[in-house]
């Protein structure tokens, strides 16, 4: 039986989509069949693979709005056991419709349930908020990864976000657990980055992954070539960190 992992944060720019894409390809390198589901209207997963919203035959909007089967929205991007379901939002009207249909908070859970027999890992890239789409993701998930950038404001809001996740879990999905808090965009050269990473570890203890995702030019460059970083430069520090994270999660 496969595992559904939501990747969620209330803050944008923390490496949420980067984590979904690169953790996913790392799982596939370890021969785990992986599906990425893009719940974020920004549609960054498809953009990473240079797929335009107009080239997506069916996406998350069609699944929620028109009840299109998930199987019709799965895109084979030519990476073997790694597939995606894209967000195909073209304008504000589509985005409002998607959030509105997502008021059925258990819709995604019911849609994904049979696919846990097909995939080893299903990763949900949630929007940077606690709206109806993120709620769908958290209710469908077996666990959640919370990416956190090494900056003061991220640290300040994390405790509140964790409490919100626990409240959602208690009410809607009691079996969901926190997979871990993932420190992203970490620059070991900066004293402030090291201090915040240490404070996160002191405050949240075993919830924080020992693996940190470094601030790395190769991770930022890879989407311009339509690839996750491990397929762009597998020796890059960012690629190695995501491979180590995948290995850690597989071993749990």
C-alpha positions in Angstrom: 0.0 0.0 0.0 1.4 3.4 -1.0 1.8 6.5 1.0 0.3 10.0 0.4 2.5 12.9 1.6 1.2 16.4 1.5 3.9 19.2 1.2 2.4 22.2 2.8 3.3 25.6 4.2 1.4 28.8 4.8 4.3 30.8 3.4 5.3 31.0 -0.3 8.8 30.8 -1.5 10.0 28.2 0.9 10.8 25.5 -1.7 7.5 23.6 -1.5 7.2 22.8 -5.2 10.9 22.3 -5.5 10.6 19.7 -2.7 7.7 17.9 -4.3 9.4 17.7 -7.7 12.9 16.7 -6.4 11.8 14.4 -3.6 9.5 12.7 -6.2 12.3 12.1 -8.7 14.5 10.9 -5.8 11.9 8.3 -4.9 11.8 7.2 -8.5 15.6 6.8 -8.6 15.1 4.4 -5.7 12.7 2.5 -7.9 9.6 3.7 -6.2 6.6 4.5 -8.4 5.7 8.1 -7.7 2.9 10.5 -8.6 3.0 14.3 -8.1 -0.4 16.0 -7.8 -0.3 19.8 -8.2 -3.0 21.4 -6.1 -1.5 24.9 -6.4 -3.2 27.1 -9.0 0.1 28.6 -9.9 0.8 25.4 -11.8 4.6 25.3 -11.1 4.9 21.5 -11.4 3.9 21.5 -15.1 6.0 24.6 -15.7 9.1 22.8 -14.3 8.7 20.3 -17.1 7.9 23.1 -19.6 4.3 22.0 -20.1 1.9 24.9 -20.8 -1.6 24.9 -19.2 -3.0 24.9 -22.8 -1.1 21.6 -23.5 -2.7 19.8 -20.5 -5.5 17.5 -21.7 -7.0 17.3 -18.2 -5.8 18.6 -14.9 -6.8 19.2 -11.3 -9.6 21.6 -12.3 -11.3 19.0 -14.5 -11.0 16.4 -11.7 -12.7 18.7 -9.1 -15.2 20.4 -11.3 -16.2 17.9 -14.0 -15.4 14.7 -12.1 -12.9 13.6 -14.8 -11.2 10.4 -13.6 -7.7 10.9 -12.2 -6.4 8.3 -14.7 -7.2 10.7 -17.6 -5.2 13.5 -16.0 -2.0 11.6 -15.3 0.8 12.8 -17.5 3.7 10.5 -18.4 6.7 12.9 -18.6 9.1 10.3 -19.9 10.8 9.5 -16.6 9.8 5.9 -16.1 8.1 5.5 -12.8 7.5 9.2 -12.2 4.2 10.9 -13.3 2.3 14.1 -12.6 -1.2 15.5 -12.4 -1.0 19.1 -13.4 -2.8 22.2 -12.3 -4.4 23.6 -15.4 -5.6 27.0 -14.2 -5.7 29.5 -17.0 -7.3 32.6 -15.3 -8.8 34.0 -12.1 -12.2 32.4 -13.0 -10.7 29.0 -13.1 -8.9 29.5 -9.8 -12.2 30.6 -8.0 -14.0 27.6 -9.5 -11.2 25.2 -8.2 -11.3 26.6 -4.7 -15.1 26.5 -4.7 -15.4 22.9 -5.8 -12.7 22.0 -3.2 -15.2 22.9 -0.5 -16.0 19.2 -0.6 -13.1 18.6 1.8 -12.9 14.8 1.3 -13.1 14.8 -2.5 -9.3 14.3 -3.0 -9.1 11.6 -0.3 -11.8 9.6 -2.1 -10.2 10.2 -5.5 -6.7 9.1 -4.4 -7.7 6.1 -2.3 -7.6 3.5 -5.1 -4.3 4.9 -6.4 -2.4 4.0 -3.2 -2.4 0.4 -4.6 -0.7 1.8 -7.8 1.9 4.1 -6.5 4.5 3.8 -3.7 4.4 7.5 -3.1 1.8 10.2 -4.0 3.1 13.7 -3.3 0.6 16.6 -3.0 2.0 20.1 -3.7 -0.4 22.3 -1.7 -0.9 26.0 -2.2 0.8 28.4 0.3 -2.3 28.9 2.5 -4.8 26.9 4.5 -7.7 27.2 2.0 -9.9 24.4 0.7 -7.3 22.9 -1.6 -4.7 22.5 1.2 -7.4 21.2 3.4 -8.2 18.6 0.8 -4.5 17.7 0.6 -4.1 17.4 4.4 -7.3 15.3 4.7 -6.1 12.9 1.9 -2.6 12.6 3.3 -1.0 10.0 5.5 1.6 12.5 6.5 2.8 16.1 5.9 6.2 17.6 5.2 6.5 21.3 6.1 9.3 23.1 4.3 10.7 26.0 6.3 13.2 28.6 5.0 15.9 29.8 7.5 14.5 33.2 8.2 12.9 34.8 11.2 9.4 35.2 9.9 9.2 31.5 8.9 10.2 30.5 12.4 7.7 32.9 13.9 4.7 31.4 12.0 5.6 27.7 12.2 4.2 27.0 15.6 0.8 28.4 14.6 0.8 26.4 11.4 1.7 23.2 13.2 -1.3 23.8 15.6 -3.6 24.4 12.6 -2.4 21.1 11.1 -3.0 19.3 14.4 -6.5 20.7 14.6 -7.3 19.6 11.0 -5.9 16.2 11.7 -7.9 15.8 14.9 -11.2 16.8 13.2 -10.8 15.3 9.8 -7.9 12.9 9.6 -6.7 11.5 12.9 -4.2 9.1 11.4 -2.2 11.8 9.6 1.2 12.4 11.2 3.9 15.0 10.6 6.6 13.4 8.5 8.9 16.3 9.4 9.9 19.9 9.2 12.3 20.4 6.3 14.8 23.2 6.4 15.2 24.6 2.9 17.4 27.3 1.2 20.0 26.7 4.0 23.2 28.6 3.6 25.8 27.3 6.0 28.0 30.3 5.3 25.5 32.6 7.0 25.6 32.8 10.8 21.8 33.7 10.8 20.9 30.6 8.8 22.8 28.4 11.3 21.2 30.2 14.3 17.7 29.8 12.9 18.3 26.1 12.1 19.6 25.5 15.6 16.5 27.3 17.1 14.2 25.2 14.9 15.9 22.0 16.3 15.6 23.3 19.9 12.0 24.3 19.5 10.6 21.4 17.5 13.2 18.7 18.3 12.6 15.4 16.5 10.0 16.9 14.2 12.9 18.6 12.3 14.7 16.5 9.6 18.5 16.3 10.2 18.8 16.7 6.4 18.9 20.3 5.3 18.3 21.4 1.7 21.0 23.8 0.8 20.7 27.0 -1.2 22.1 25.7 -4.4 22.3 27.3 -7.9 21.8 23.9 -9.6 18.4 23.5 -7.9 17.4 26.9 -9.2 18.7 26.3 -12.7 17.3 22.9 -13.3 13.6 24.0 -14.1 15.0 26.1 -17.0 16.1 22.9 -18.6 12.8 21.1 -17.9 14.3 18.8 -15.3 14.5 18.0 -11.6 18.0 18.8 -10.2 18.9 15.1 -9.9 18.5 14.7 -13.7 20.3 18.0 -14.3 23.3 17.4 -12.1 23.1 14.4 -9.7 26.3 15.5 -8.0 24.9 18.9 -7.0 24.5 19.4 -3.2 20.7 20.0 -3.6 20.3 16.7 -5.6 22.3 14.8 -2.9 20.2 16.3 -0.1 16.9 15.3 -1.7 18.2 11.8 -2.4 19.2 11.5 1.3 15.7 12.7 2.3 14.0 10.2 0.1 16.2 7.4 1.5 15.4 8.6 5.0 11.6 8.5 4.4 11.8 5.1 2.6 13.6 3.7 5.7 11.0 4.9 8.2 
